[in-house]
Amino acid sequence: MNCGANVHQVAARPVRLELNNSGAWKTLARFDAGDEAASDRARAAGKLLGELGGSRTTLRICSDEALPLVLVRWSADRGWWDVAADRQWER
């Protein structure tokens, strides 16, 4: 046991990758937003599915809660964007 080690553990930040192509959000994957590799893979997979799905397909990454907070969105026109920086879609 190494009592002198400086251990820093980041709390998990559970989020969902979701797709909408017909009026309802569908969960595609759950992952830890603090895991950079998982986040990169989720965005890449979402982008591929969005491109395959056509212009009506949108994606989002949101908190994994009953009333999710949307963090980022994807559309064919814009790609991924930070929702906090652009709340225009809510109006």
PyMOL Python script that loads the backbone (N, CA, C, O; Angstrom):
from pymol import cmd

cmd.read_pdbstr("""\
ATOM      1  N   MET A   1       0.835  -1.178   0.000  1.00  0.00           N
ATOM      2  CA  MET A   1       0.000   0.000   0.000  1.00  0.00           C
ATOM      3  C   MET A   1       0.877   1.236   0.000  1.00  0.00           C
ATOM      4  O   MET A   1       1.741   1.375   0.866  1.00  0.00           O
ATOM      5  N   ASN A   2       0.681   2.117  -0.929  1.00  0.00           N
ATOM      6  CA  ASN A   2       1.474   3.332  -1.056  1.00  0.00           C
ATOM      7  C   ASN A   2       0.666   4.507  -0.540  1.00  0.00           C
ATOM      8  O   ASN A   2      -0.110   5.111  -1.281  1.00  0.00           O
ATOM      9  N   CYS A   3       0.851   4.830   0.739  1.00  0.00           N
ATOM     10  CA  CYS A   3       0.078   5.907   1.368  1.00  0.00           C
ATOM     11  C   CYS A   3       0.552   7.280   0.935  1.00  0.00           C
ATOM     12  O   CYS A   3      -0.188   8.256   1.064  1.00  0.00           O
ATOM     13  N   GLY A   4       1.751   7.376   0.432  1.00  0.00           N
ATOM     14  CA  GLY A   4       2.291   8.668   0.057  1.00  0.00           C
ATOM     15  C   GLY A   4       1.961   9.081  -1.370  1.00  0.00           C
ATOM     16  O   GLY A   4       2.278  10.200  -1.773  1.00  0.00           O
ATOM     17  N   ALA A   5       1.343   8.217  -2.129  1.00  0.00           N
ATOM     18  CA  ALA A   5       1.049   8.523  -3.532  1.00  0.00           C
ATOM     19  C   ALA A   5      -0.058   9.559  -3.629  1.00  0.00           C
ATOM     20  O   ALA A   5      -1.038   9.511  -2.885  1.00  0.00           O
ATOM     21  N   ASN A   6       0.106  10.479  -4.537  1.00  0.00           N
ATOM     22  CA  ASN A   6      -0.911  11.499  -4.786  1.00  0.00           C
ATOM     23  C   ASN A   6      -1.867  10.946  -5.836  1.00  0.00           C
ATOM     24  O   ASN A   6      -1.570  10.978  -7.030  1.00  0.00           O
ATOM     25  N   VAL A   7      -2.997  10.445  -5.398  1.00  0.00           N
ATOM     26  CA  VAL A   7      -3.956   9.817  -6.300  1.00  0.00           C
ATOM     27  C   VAL A   7      -5.078  10.801  -6.571  1.00  0.00           C
ATOM     28  O   VAL A   7      -5.724  11.303  -5.652  1.00  0.00           O
ATOM     29  N   HIS A   8      -5.297  11.068  -7.851  1.00  0.00           N
ATOM     30  CA  HIS A   8      -6.374  11.979  -8.257  1.00  0.00           C
ATOM     31  C   HIS A   8      -7.332  11.201  -9.142  1.00  0.00           C
ATOM     32  O   HIS A   8      -6.980  10.789 -10.247  1.00  0.00           O
ATOM     33  N   GLN A   9      -8.530  11.006  -8.650  1.00  0.00           N
ATOM     34  CA  GLN A   9      -9.516  10.256  -9.417  1.00  0.00           C
ATOM     35  C   GLN A   9     -10.640  11.195  -9.827  1.00  0.00           C
ATOM     36  O   GLN A   9     -11.235  11.869  -8.986  1.00  0.00           O
ATOM     37  N   VAL A  10     -10.925  11.233 -11.106  1.00  0.00           N
ATOM     38  CA  VAL A  10     -11.974  12.082 -11.642  1.00  0.00           C
ATOM     39  C   VAL A  10     -13.300  11.339 -11.541  1.00  0.00           C
ATOM     40  O   VAL A  10     -13.400  10.172 -11.920  1.00  0.00           O
ATOM     41  N   ALA A  11     -14.309  12.022 -11.030  1.00  0.00           N
ATOM     42  CA  ALA A  11     -15.631  11.409 -10.929  1.00  0.00           C
ATOM     43  C   ALA A  11     -16.203  11.174 -12.320  1.00  0.00           C
ATOM     44  O   ALA A  11     -15.972  11.956 -13.242  1.00  0.00           O
ATOM     45  N   ALA A  12     -16.942  10.101 -12.453  1.00  0.00           N
ATOM     46  CA  ALA A  12     -17.564   9.787 -13.735  1.00  0.00           C
ATOM     47  C   ALA A  12     -18.589  10.857 -14.087  1.00  0.00           C
ATOM     48  O   ALA A  12     -19.286  11.378 -13.217  1.00  0.00           O
ATOM     49  N   ARG A  13     -18.668  11.174 -15.366  1.00  0.00           N
ATOM     50  CA  ARG A  13     -19.668  12.125 -15.876  1.00  0.00           C
ATOM     51  C   ARG A  13     -20.495  11.397 -16.932  1.00  0.00           C
ATOM     52  O   ARG A  13     -20.203  11.491 -18.124  1.00  0.00           O
ATOM     53  N   PRO A  14     -21.525  10.673 -16.497  1.00  0.00           N
ATOM     54  CA  PRO A  14     -22.302   9.861 -17.441  1.00  0.00           C
ATOM     55  C   PRO A  14     -23.133  10.712 -18.396  1.00  0.00           C
ATOM     56  O   PRO A  14     -23.853  11.623 -17.987  1.00  0.00           O
ATOM     57  N   VAL A  15     -23.010  10.389 -19.674  1.00  0.00           N
ATOM     58  CA  VAL A  15     -23.757  11.080 -20.728  1.00  0.00           C
ATOM     59  C   VAL A  15     -24.278  10.048 -21.721  1.00  0.00           C
ATOM     60  O   VAL A  15     -23.884   8.882 -21.699  1.00  0.00           O
ATOM     61  N   ARG A  16     -25.180  10.510 -22.600  1.00  0.00           N
ATOM     62  CA  ARG A  16     -25.749   9.646 -23.636  1.00  0.00           C
ATOM     63  C   ARG A  16     -25.540  10.282 -25.001  1.00  0.00           C
ATOM     64  O   ARG A  16     -25.613  11.502 -25.148  1.00  0.00           O
ATOM     65  N   LEU A  17     -25.280   9.450 -25.990  1.00  0.00           N
ATOM     66  CA  LEU A  17     -25.303   9.842 -27.396  1.00  0.00           C
ATOM     67  C   LEU A  17     -26.682   9.456 -27.901  1.00  0.00           C
ATOM     68  O   LEU A  17     -27.070   8.291 -27.810  1.00  0.00           O
ATOM     69  N   GLU A  18     -27.438  10.430 -28.439  1.00  0.00           N
ATOM     70  CA  GLU A  18     -28.796  10.175 -28.902  1.00  0.00           C
ATOM     71  C   GLU A  18     -28.980  10.647 -30.334  1.00  0.00           C
ATOM     72  O   GLU A  18     -28.339  11.600 -30.774  1.00  0.00           O
ATOM     73  N   LEU A  19     -29.868   9.965 -31.058  1.00  0.00           N
ATOM     74  CA  LEU A  19     -30.166  10.261 -32.457  1.00  0.00           C
ATOM     75  C   LEU A  19     -31.669  10.506 -32.596  1.00  0.00           C
ATOM     76  O   LEU A  19     -32.484   9.839 -31.957  1.00  0.00           O
ATOM     77  N   ASN A  20     -32.016  11.475 -33.443  1.00  0.00           N
ATOM     78  CA  ASN A  20     -33.417  11.748 -33.743  1.00  0.00           C
ATOM     79  C   ASN A  20     -33.567  11.818 -35.258  1.00  0.00           C
ATOM     80  O   ASN A  20     -32.937  12.647 -35.915  1.00  0.00           O
ATOM     81  N   ASN A  21     -34.408  10.941 -35.806  1.00  0.00           N
ATOM     82  CA  ASN A  21     -34.676  10.976 -37.242  1.00  0.00           C
ATOM     83  C   ASN A  21     -36.170  10.900 -37.544  1.00  0.00           C
ATOM     84  O   ASN A  21     -36.580  10.872 -38.705  1.00  0.00           O
ATOM     85  N   SER A  22     -36.983  10.867 -36.478  1.00  0.00           N
ATOM     86  CA  SER A  22     -38.424  10.749 -36.710  1.00  0.00           C
ATOM     87  C   SER A  22     -39.260  11.332 -35.572  1.00  0.00           C
ATOM     88  O   SER A  22     -40.399  10.910 -35.368  1.00  0.00           O
ATOM     89  N   GLY A  23     -38.718  12.286 -34.837  1.00  0.00           N
ATOM     90  CA  GLY A  23     -39.500  12.948 -33.797  1.00  0.00           C
ATOM     91  C   GLY A  23     -39.233  12.480 -32.384  1.00  0.00           C
ATOM     92  O   GLY A  23     -39.721  13.102 -31.440  1.00  0.00           O
ATOM     93  N   ALA A  24     -38.487  11.420 -32.199  1.00  0.00           N
ATOM     94  CA  ALA A  24     -38.181  10.932 -30.852  1.00  0.00           C
ATOM     95  C   ALA A  24     -36.683  10.664 -30.731  1.00  0.00           C
ATOM     96  O   ALA A  24     -36.057  10.156 -31.661  1.00  0.00           O
ATOM     97  N   TRP A  25     -36.116  11.009 -29.580  1.00  0.00           N
ATOM     98  CA  TRP A  25     -34.705  10.750 -29.340  1.00  0.00           C
ATOM     99  C   TRP A  25     -34.516   9.291 -28.978  1.00  0.00           C
ATOM    100  O   TRP A  25     -35.261   8.739 -28.168  1.00  0.00           O
ATOM    101  N   LYS A  26     -33.502   8.662 -29.589  1.00  0.00           N
ATOM    102  CA  LYS A  26     -33.154   7.269 -29.315  1.00  0.00           C
ATOM    103  C   LYS A  26     -31.738   7.223 -28.749  1.00  0.00           C
ATOM    104  O   LYS A  26     -30.820   7.809 -29.323  1.00  0.00           O
ATOM    105  N   THR A  27     -31.561   6.539 -27.640  1.00  0.00           N
ATOM    106  CA  THR A  27     -30.240   6.394 -27.041  1.00  0.00           C
ATOM    107  C   THR A  27     -29.419   5.398 -27.839  1.00  0.00           C
ATOM    108  O   THR A  27     -29.829   4.255 -28.036  1.00  0.00           O
ATOM    109  N   LEU A  28     -28.262   5.840 -28.293  1.00  0.00           N
ATOM    110  CA  LEU A  28     -27.349   4.973 -29.043  1.00  0.00           C
ATOM    111  C   LEU A  28     -26.271   4.394 -28.143  1.00  0.00           C
ATOM    112  O   LEU A  28     -25.865   3.244 -28.311  1.00  0.00           O
ATOM    113  N   ALA A  29     -25.801   5.203 -27.171  1.00  0.00           N
ATOM    114  CA  ALA A  29     -24.715   4.753 -26.296  1.00  0.00           C
ATOM    115  C   ALA A  29     -24.673   5.608 -25.042  1.00  0.00           C
ATOM    116  O   ALA A  29     -25.076   6.771 -25.046  1.00  0.00           O
ATOM    117  N   ARG A  30     -24.183   5.014 -23.984  1.00  0.00           N
ATOM    118  CA  ARG A  30     -23.885   5.735 -22.746  1.00  0.00           C
ATOM    119  C   ARG A  30     -22.374   5.658 -22.540  1.00  0.00           C
ATOM    120  O   ARG A  30     -21.764   4.617 -22.788  1.00  0.00           O
ATOM    121  N   PHE A  31     -21.772   6.753 -22.089  1.00  0.00           N
ATOM    122  CA  PHE A  31     -20.333   6.763 -21.857  1.00  0.00           C
ATOM    123  C   PHE A  31     -19.991   7.853 -20.852  1.00  0.00           C
ATOM    124  O   PHE A  31     -20.845   8.653 -20.472  1.00  0.00           O
ATOM    125  N   ASP A  32     -18.741   7.875 -20.430  1.00  0.00           N
ATOM    126  CA  ASP A  32     -18.240   8.856 -19.464  1.00  0.00           C
ATOM    127  C   ASP A  32     -17.659  10.035 -20.238  1.00  0.00           C
ATOM    128  O   ASP A  32     -16.691   9.877 -20.982  1.00  0.00           O
ATOM    129  N   ALA A  33     -18.247  11.209 -20.065  1.00  0.00           N
ATOM    130  CA  ALA A  33     -17.757  12.401 -20.769  1.00  0.00           C
ATOM    131  C   ALA A  33     -16.332  12.757 -20.359  1.00  0.00           C
ATOM    132  O   ALA A  33     -15.638  13.458 -21.095  1.00  0.00           O
ATOM    133  N   GLY A  34     -15.893  12.292 -19.216  1.00  0.00           N
ATOM    134  CA  GLY A  34     -14.524  12.536 -18.770  1.00  0.00           C
ATOM    135  C   GLY A  34     -13.499  11.648 -19.449  1.00  0.00           C
ATOM    136  O   GLY A  34     -12.297  11.877 -19.312  1.00  0.00           O
ATOM    137  N   ASP A  35     -13.947  10.645 -20.173  1.00  0.00           N
ATOM    138  CA  ASP A  35     -13.065   9.729 -20.899  1.00  0.00           C
ATOM    139  C   ASP A  35     -12.907  10.273 -22.321  1.00  0.00           C
ATOM    140  O   ASP A  35     -13.797  10.113 -23.157  1.00  0.00           O
ATOM    141  N   GLU A  36     -11.784  10.906 -22.581  1.00  0.00           N
ATOM    142  CA  GLU A  36     -11.565  11.575 -23.868  1.00  0.00           C
ATOM    143  C   GLU A  36     -11.654  10.608 -25.052  1.00  0.00           C
ATOM    144  O   GLU A  36     -12.210  10.955 -26.094  1.00  0.00           O
ATOM    145  N   ALA A  37     -11.117   9.413 -24.897  1.00  0.00           N
ATOM    146  CA  ALA A  37     -11.164   8.442 -25.992  1.00  0.00           C
ATOM    147  C   ALA A  37     -12.606   8.025 -26.284  1.00  0.00           C
ATOM    148  O   ALA A  37     -13.002   7.928 -27.445  1.00  0.00           O
ATOM    149  N   ALA A  38     -13.387   7.780 -25.234  1.00  0.00           N
ATOM    150  CA  ALA A  38     -14.793   7.399 -25.425  1.00  0.00           C
ATOM    151  C   ALA A  38     -15.579   8.549 -26.058  1.00  0.00           C
ATOM    152  O   ALA A  38     -16.418   8.323 -26.930  1.00  0.00           O
ATOM    153  N   SER A  39     -15.310   9.770 -25.625  1.00  0.00           N
ATOM    154  CA  SER A  39     -15.994  10.935 -26.198  1.00  0.00           C
ATOM    155  C   SER A  39     -15.666  11.091 -27.678  1.00  0.00           C
ATOM    156  O   SER A  39     -16.551  11.371 -28.487  1.00  0.00           O
ATOM    157  N   ASP A  40     -14.403  10.912 -28.031  1.00  0.00           N
ATOM    158  CA  ASP A  40     -13.998  11.005 -29.441  1.00  0.00           C
ATOM    159  C   ASP A  40     -14.677   9.928 -30.280  1.00  0.00           C
ATOM    160  O   ASP A  40     -15.151  10.201 -31.383  1.00  0.00           O
ATOM    161  N   ARG A  41     -14.724   8.700 -29.757  1.00  0.00           N
ATOM    162  CA  ARG A  41     -15.367   7.605 -30.489  1.00  0.00           C
ATOM    163  C   ARG A  41     -16.867   7.857 -30.642  1.00  0.00           C
ATOM    164  O   ARG A  41     -17.433   7.590 -31.702  1.00  0.00           O
ATOM    165  N   ALA A  42     -17.510   8.367 -29.599  1.00  0.00           N
ATOM    166  CA  ALA A  42     -18.952   8.642 -29.661  1.00  0.00           C
ATOM    167  C   ALA A  42     -19.249   9.708 -30.709  1.00  0.00           C
ATOM    168  O   ALA A  42     -20.196   9.566 -31.482  1.00  0.00           O
ATOM    169  N   ARG A  43     -18.457  10.768 -30.743  1.00  0.00           N
ATOM    170  CA  ARG A  43     -18.669  11.820 -31.746  1.00  0.00           C
ATOM    171  C   ARG A  43     -18.441  11.294 -33.164  1.00  0.00           C
ATOM    172  O   ARG A  43     -19.194  11.622 -34.081  1.00  0.00           O
ATOM    173  N   ALA A  44     -17.409  10.487 -33.338  1.00  0.00           N
ATOM    174  CA  ALA A  44     -17.124   9.932 -34.668  1.00  0.00           C
ATOM    175  C   ALA A  44     -18.238   8.986 -35.107  1.00  0.00           C
ATOM    176  O   ALA A  44     -18.672   9.034 -36.258  1.00  0.00           O
ATOM    177  N   ALA A  45     -18.701   8.133 -34.207  1.00  0.00           N
ATOM    178  CA  ALA A  45     -19.788   7.207 -34.544  1.00  0.00           C
ATOM    179  C   ALA A  45     -21.069   7.976 -34.840  1.00  0.00           C
ATOM    180  O   ALA A  45     -21.782   7.660 -35.793  1.00  0.00           O
ATOM    181  N   GLY A  46     -21.360   8.983 -34.029  1.00  0.00           N
ATOM    182  CA  GLY A  46     -22.550   9.794 -34.259  1.00  0.00           C
ATOM    183  C   GLY A  46     -22.501  10.500 -35.597  1.00  0.00           C
ATOM    184  O   GLY A  46     -23.495  10.529 -36.322  1.00  0.00           O
ATOM    185  N   LYS A  47     -21.356  11.067 -35.930  1.00  0.00           N
ATOM    186  CA  LYS A  47     -21.201  11.760 -37.213  1.00  0.00           C
ATOM    187  C   LYS A  47     -21.453  10.803 -38.380  1.00  0.00           C
ATOM    188  O   LYS A  47     -22.146  11.155 -39.334  1.00  0.00           O
ATOM    189  N   LEU A  48     -20.895   9.602 -38.304  1.00  0.00           N
ATOM    190  CA  LEU A  48     -21.096   8.611 -39.365  1.00  0.00           C
ATOM    191  C   LEU A  48     -22.575   8.255 -39.505  1.00  0.00           C
ATOM    192  O   LEU A  48     -23.103   8.223 -40.617  1.00  0.00           O
ATOM    193  N   LEU A  49     -23.244   7.988 -38.387  1.00  0.00           N
ATOM    194  CA  LEU A  49     -24.666   7.652 -38.441  1.00  0.00           C
ATOM    195  C   LEU A  49     -25.500   8.823 -38.947  1.00  0.00           C
ATOM    196  O   LEU A  49     -26.460   8.635 -39.694  1.00  0.00           O
ATOM    197  N   GLY A  50     -25.130  10.022 -38.538  1.00  0.00           N
ATOM    198  CA  GLY A  50     -25.838  11.207 -39.017  1.00  0.00           C
ATOM    199  C   GLY A  50     -25.703  11.387 -40.517  1.00  0.00           C
ATOM    200  O   GLY A  50     -26.675  11.711 -41.200  1.00  0.00           O
ATOM    201  N   GLU A  51     -24.505  11.177 -41.027  1.00  0.00           N
ATOM    202  CA  GLU A  51     -24.283  11.303 -42.471  1.00  0.00           C
ATOM    203  C   GLU A  51     -25.050  10.230 -43.236  1.00  0.00           C
ATOM    204  O   GLU A  51     -25.576  10.497 -44.317  1.00  0.00           O
ATOM    205  N   LEU A  52     -25.116   9.032 -42.692  1.00  0.00           N
ATOM    206  CA  LEU A  52     -25.860   7.951 -43.340  1.00  0.00           C
ATOM    207  C   LEU A  52     -27.368   8.186 -43.275  1.00  0.00           C
ATOM    208  O   LEU A  52     -28.108   7.758 -44.162  1.00  0.00           O
ATOM    209  N   GLY A  53     -27.816   8.864 -42.227  1.00  0.00           N
ATOM    210  CA  GLY A  53     -29.244   9.041 -41.996  1.00  0.00           C
ATOM    211  C   GLY A  53     -29.912  10.112 -42.830  1.00  0.00           C
ATOM    212  O   GLY A  53     -31.139  10.133 -42.924  1.00  0.00           O
ATOM    213  N   GLY A  54     -29.157  10.987 -43.428  1.00  0.00           N
ATOM    214  CA  GLY A  54     -29.745  12.035 -44.256  1.00  0.00           C
ATOM    215  C   GLY A  54     -30.012  13.323 -43.505  1.00  0.00           C
ATOM    216  O   GLY A  54     -29.677  13.454 -42.328  1.00  0.00           O
ATOM    217  N   SER A  55     -30.619  14.270 -44.200  1.00  0.00           N
ATOM    218  CA  SER A  55     -30.760  15.631 -43.673  1.00  0.00           C
ATOM    219  C   SER A  55     -31.689  15.746 -42.467  1.00  0.00           C
ATOM    220  O   SER A  55     -31.576  16.704 -41.703  1.00  0.00           O
ATOM    221  N   ARG A  56     -32.595  14.805 -42.280  1.00  0.00           N
ATOM    222  CA  ARG A  56     -33.515  14.868 -41.132  1.00  0.00           C
ATOM    223  C   ARG A  56     -32.879  14.365 -39.842  1.00  0.00           C
ATOM    224  O   ARG A  56     -33.441  14.554 -38.763  1.00  0.00           O
ATOM    225  N   THR A  57     -31.738  13.742 -39.936  1.00  0.00           N
ATOM    226  CA  THR A  57     -31.095  13.144 -38.773  1.00  0.00           C
ATOM    227  C   THR A  57     -30.313  14.186 -37.990  1.00  0.00           C
ATOM    228  O   THR A  57     -29.504  14.921 -38.556  1.00  0.00           O
ATOM    229  N   THR A  58     -30.557  14.246 -36.694  1.00  0.00           N
ATOM    230  CA  THR A  58     -29.785  15.084 -35.788  1.00  0.00           C
ATOM    231  C   THR A  58     -29.323  14.221 -34.617  1.00  0.00           C
ATOM    232  O   THR A  58     -29.914  13.182 -34.324  1.00  0.00           O
ATOM    233  N   LEU A  59     -28.281  14.657 -33.968  1.00  0.00           N
ATOM    234  CA  LEU A  59     -27.739  13.944 -32.816  1.00  0.00           C
ATOM    235  C   LEU A  59     -27.499  14.915 -31.687  1.00  0.00           C
ATOM    236  O   LEU A  59     -27.416  16.127 -31.889  1.00  0.00           O
ATOM    237  N   ARG A  60     -27.390  14.360 -30.489  1.00  0.00           N
ATOM    238  CA  ARG A  60     -27.017  15.175 -29.338  1.00  0.00           C
ATOM    239  C   ARG A  60     -26.294  14.303 -28.336  1.00  0.00           C
ATOM    240  O   ARG A  60     -26.476  13.086 -28.290  1.00  0.00           O
ATOM    241  N   ILE A  61     -25.470  14.957 -27.535  1.00  0.00           N
ATOM    242  CA  ILE A  61     -24.870  14.331 -26.363  1.00  0.00           C
ATOM    243  C   ILE A  61     -25.438  15.103 -25.182  1.00  0.00           C
ATOM    244  O   ILE A  61     -25.328  16.327 -25.107  1.00  0.00           O
ATOM    245  N   CYS A  62     -26.045  14.365 -24.262  1.00  0.00           N
ATOM    246  CA  CYS A  62     -26.724  14.987 -23.127  1.00  0.00           C
ATOM    247  C   CYS A  62     -26.401  14.229 -21.851  1.00  0.00           C
ATOM    248  O   CYS A  62     -25.891  13.109 -21.888  1.00  0.00           O
ATOM    249  N   SER A  63     -26.704  14.854 -20.725  1.00  0.00           N
ATOM    250  CA  SER A  63     -26.507  14.191 -19.441  1.00  0.00           C
ATOM    251  C   SER A  63     -27.415  12.969 -19.362  1.00  0.00           C
ATOM    252  O   SER A  63     -28.492  12.948 -19.958  1.00  0.00           O
ATOM    253  N   ASP A  64     -26.986  11.975 -18.641  1.00  0.00           N
ATOM    254  CA  ASP A  64     -27.746  10.724 -18.512  1.00  0.00           C
ATOM    255  C   ASP A  64     -28.692  10.846 -17.314  1.00  0.00           C
ATOM    256  O   ASP A  64     -28.465  10.266 -16.252  1.00  0.00           O
ATOM    257  N   GLU A  65     -29.755  11.618 -17.525  1.00  0.00           N
ATOM    258  CA  GLU A  65     -30.741  11.893 -16.478  1.00  0.00           C
ATOM    259  C   GLU A  65     -32.137  11.819 -17.085  1.00  0.00           C
ATOM    260  O   GLU A  65     -32.295  11.811 -18.305  1.00  0.00           O
ATOM    261  N   ALA A  66     -33.143  11.766 -16.219  1.00  0.00           N
ATOM    262  CA  ALA A  66     -34.529  11.735 -16.696  1.00  0.00           C
ATOM    263  C   ALA A  66     -34.870  13.000 -17.489  1.00  0.00           C
ATOM    264  O   ALA A  66     -35.558  12.922 -18.506  1.00  0.00           O
ATOM    265  N   LEU A  67     -34.401  14.147 -17.040  1.00  0.00           N
ATOM    266  CA  LEU A  67     -34.553  15.418 -17.771  1.00  0.00           C
ATOM    267  C   LEU A  67     -33.155  15.865 -18.180  1.00  0.00           C
ATOM    268  O   LEU A  67     -32.505  16.621 -17.459  1.00  0.00           O
ATOM    269  N   PRO A  68     -32.695  15.400 -19.333  1.00  0.00           N
ATOM    270  CA  PRO A  68     -31.293  15.610 -19.704  1.00  0.00           C
ATOM    271  C   PRO A  68     -30.965  17.056 -20.064  1.00  0.00           C
ATOM    272  O   PRO A  68     -31.791  17.792 -20.604  1.00  0.00           O
ATOM    273  N   LEU A  69     -29.745  17.430 -19.748  1.00  0.00           N
ATOM    274  CA  LEU A  69     -29.174  18.708 -20.161  1.00  0.00           C
ATOM    275  C   LEU A  69     -28.379  18.443 -21.436  1.00  0.00           C
ATOM    276  O   LEU A  69     -27.447  17.640 -21.431  1.00  0.00           O
ATOM    277  N   VAL A  70     -28.742  19.110 -22.521  1.00  0.00           N
ATOM    278  CA  VAL A  70     -28.056  18.910 -23.792  1.00  0.00           C
ATOM    279  C   VAL A  70     -26.734  19.676 -23.763  1.00  0.00           C
ATOM    280  O   VAL A  70     -26.698  20.865 -23.448  1.00  0.00           O
ATOM    281  N   LEU A  71     -25.664  18.981 -24.093  1.00  0.00           N
ATOM    282  CA  LEU A  71     -24.321  19.568 -24.056  1.00  0.00           C
ATOM    283  C   LEU A  71     -23.839  19.971 -25.444  1.00  0.00           C
ATOM    284  O   LEU A  71     -23.367  21.091 -25.642  1.00  0.00           O
ATOM    285  N   VAL A  72     -23.959  19.060 -26.401  1.00  0.00           N
ATOM    286  CA  VAL A  72     -23.564  19.337 -27.784  1.00  0.00           C
ATOM    287  C   VAL A  72     -24.589  18.707 -28.718  1.00  0.00           C
ATOM    288  O   VAL A  72     -25.258  17.736 -28.366  1.00  0.00           O
ATOM    289  N   ARG A  73     -24.697  19.279 -29.915  1.00  0.00           N
ATOM    290  CA  ARG A  73     -25.610  18.766 -30.939  1.00  0.00           C
ATOM    291  C   ARG A  73     -24.854  18.601 -32.246  1.00  0.00           C
ATOM    292  O   ARG A  73     -23.782  19.175 -32.439  1.00  0.00           O
ATOM    293  N   TRP A  74     -25.433  17.803 -33.146  1.00  0.00           N
ATOM    294  CA  TRP A  74     -24.872  17.591 -34.476  1.00  0.00           C
ATOM    295  C   TRP A  74     -25.987  17.675 -35.501  1.00  0.00           C
ATOM    296  O   TRP A  74     -27.082  17.153 -35.294  1.00  0.00           O
ATOM    297  N   SER A  75     -25.692  18.343 -36.616  1.00  0.00           N
ATOM    298  CA  SER A  75     -26.579  18.333 -37.783  1.00  0.00           C
ATOM    299  C   SER A  75     -25.702  18.253 -39.021  1.00  0.00           C
ATOM    300  O   SER A  75     -24.509  18.553 -38.981  1.00  0.00           O
ATOM    301  N   ALA A  76     -26.320  17.842 -40.123  1.00  0.00           N
ATOM    302  CA  ALA A  76     -25.561  17.728 -41.373  1.00  0.00           C
ATOM    303  C   ALA A  76     -25.024  19.088 -41.811  1.00  0.00           C
ATOM    304  O   ALA A  76     -23.942  19.170 -42.393  1.00  0.00           O
ATOM    305  N   ASP A  77     -25.771  20.148 -41.535  1.00  0.00           N
ATOM    306  CA  ASP A  77     -25.358  21.494 -41.942  1.00  0.00           C
ATOM    307  C   ASP A  77     -24.215  22.052 -41.100  1.00  0.00           C
ATOM    308  O   ASP A  77     -23.324  22.721 -41.623  1.00  0.00           O
ATOM    309  N   ARG A  78     -24.241  21.776 -39.797  1.00  0.00           N
ATOM    310  CA  ARG A  78     -23.289  22.417 -38.880  1.00  0.00           C
ATOM    311  C   ARG A  78     -22.227  21.509 -38.308  1.00  0.00           C
ATOM    312  O   ARG A  78     -21.210  21.995 -37.811  1.00  0.00           O
ATOM    313  N   GLY A  79     -22.430  20.210 -38.361  1.00  0.00           N
ATOM    314  CA  GLY A  79     -21.533  19.312 -37.644  1.00  0.00           C
ATOM    315  C   GLY A  79     -21.821  19.415 -36.148  1.00  0.00           C
ATOM    316  O   GLY A  79     -22.942  19.737 -35.755  1.00  0.00           O
ATOM    317  N   TRP A  80     -20.814  19.144 -35.310  1.00  0.00           N
ATOM    318  CA  TRP A  80     -20.985  19.242 -33.855  1.00  0.00           C
ATOM    319  C   TRP A  80     -20.846  20.688 -33.409  1.00  0.00           C
ATOM    320  O   TRP A  80     -19.970  21.403 -33.895  1.00  0.00           O
ATOM    321  N   TRP A  81     -21.697  21.124 -32.493  1.00  0.00           N
ATOM    322  CA  TRP A  81     -21.531  22.443 -31.891  1.00  0.00           C
ATOM    323  C   TRP A  81     -21.945  22.409 -30.423  1.00  0.00           C
ATOM    324  O   TRP A  81     -22.784  21.612 -30.002  1.00  0.00           O
ATOM    325  N   ASP A  82     -21.324  23.306 -29.665  1.00  0.00           N
ATOM    326  CA  ASP A  82     -21.557  23.428 -28.228  1.00  0.00           C
ATOM    327  C   ASP A  82     -22.863  24.175 -28.004  1.00  0.00           C
ATOM    328  O   ASP A  82     -22.990  25.332 -28.406  1.00  0.00           O
ATOM    329  N   VAL A  83     -23.822  23.539 -27.378  1.00  0.00           N
ATOM    330  CA  VAL A  83     -25.138  24.131 -27.174  1.00  0.00           C
ATOM    331  C   VAL A  83     -25.067  25.344 -26.255  1.00  0.00           C
ATOM    332  O   VAL A  83     -25.800  26.311 -26.459  1.00  0.00           O
ATOM    333  N   ALA A  84     -24.205  25.313 -25.255  1.00  0.00           N
ATOM    334  CA  ALA A  84     -24.101  26.441 -24.325  1.00  0.00           C
ATOM    335  C   ALA A  84     -23.678  27.715 -25.048  1.00  0.00           C
ATOM    336  O   ALA A  84     -24.061  28.814 -24.647  1.00  0.00           O
ATOM    337  N   ALA A  85     -22.898  27.572 -26.103  1.00  0.00           N
ATOM    338  CA  ALA A  85     -22.444  28.735 -26.858  1.00  0.00           C
ATOM    339  C   ALA A  85     -23.487  29.220 -27.856  1.00  0.00           C
ATOM    340  O   ALA A  85     -23.396  30.348 -28.341  1.00  0.00           O
ATOM    341  N   ASP A  86     -24.469  28.393 -28.170  1.00  0.00           N
ATOM    342  CA  ASP A  86     -25.475  28.745 -29.170  1.00  0.00           C
ATOM    343  C   ASP A  86     -26.828  28.181 -28.748  1.00  0.00           C
ATOM    344  O   ASP A  86     -27.161  27.055 -29.118  1.00  0.00           O
ATOM    345  N   ARG A  87     -27.601  28.922 -27.998  1.00  0.00           N
ATOM    346  CA  ARG A  87     -28.900  28.458 -27.526  1.00  0.00           C
ATOM    347  C   ARG A  87     -30.025  28.857 -28.468  1.00  0.00           C
ATOM    348  O   ARG A  87     -31.189  28.809 -28.071  1.00  0.00           O
ATOM    349  N   GLN A  88     -29.722  29.250 -29.704  1.00  0.00           N
ATOM    350  CA  GLN A  88     -30.738  29.693 -30.652  1.00  0.00           C
ATOM    351  C   GLN A  88     -31.770  28.627 -30.982  1.00  0.00           C
ATOM    352  O   GLN A  88     -32.927  28.959 -31.240  1.00  0.00           O
ATOM    353  N   TRP A  89     -31.386  27.364 -30.981  1.00  0.00           N
ATOM    354  CA  TRP A  89     -32.308  26.296 -31.358  1.00  0.00           C
ATOM    355  C   TRP A  89     -33.457  26.161 -30.367  1.00  0.00           C
ATOM    356  O   TRP A  89     -34.475  25.555 -30.700  1.00  0.00           O
ATOM    357  N   GLU A  90     -33.324  26.710 -29.152  1.00  0.00           N
ATOM    358  CA  GLU A  90     -34.399  26.621 -28.164  1.00  0.00           C
ATOM    359  C   GLU A  90     -35.513  27.626 -28.414  1.00  0.00           C
ATOM    360  O   GLU A  90     -36.617  27.467 -27.892  1.00  0.00           O
ATOM    361  N   ARG A  91     -35.245  28.637 -29.190  1.00  0.00           N
ATOM    362  CA  ARG A  91     -36.229  29.712 -29.402  1.00  0.00           C
ATOM    363  C   ARG A  91     -37.210  29.375 -30.476  1.00  0.00           C
ATOM    364  O   ARG A  91     -38.099  30.173 -30.773  1.00  0.00           O
TER     365      ARG A  91
END
""", "prot")
cmd.dss("prot")
cmd.show_as("cartoon", "prot")
cmd.util.cbc("prot")
cmd.orient("prot")
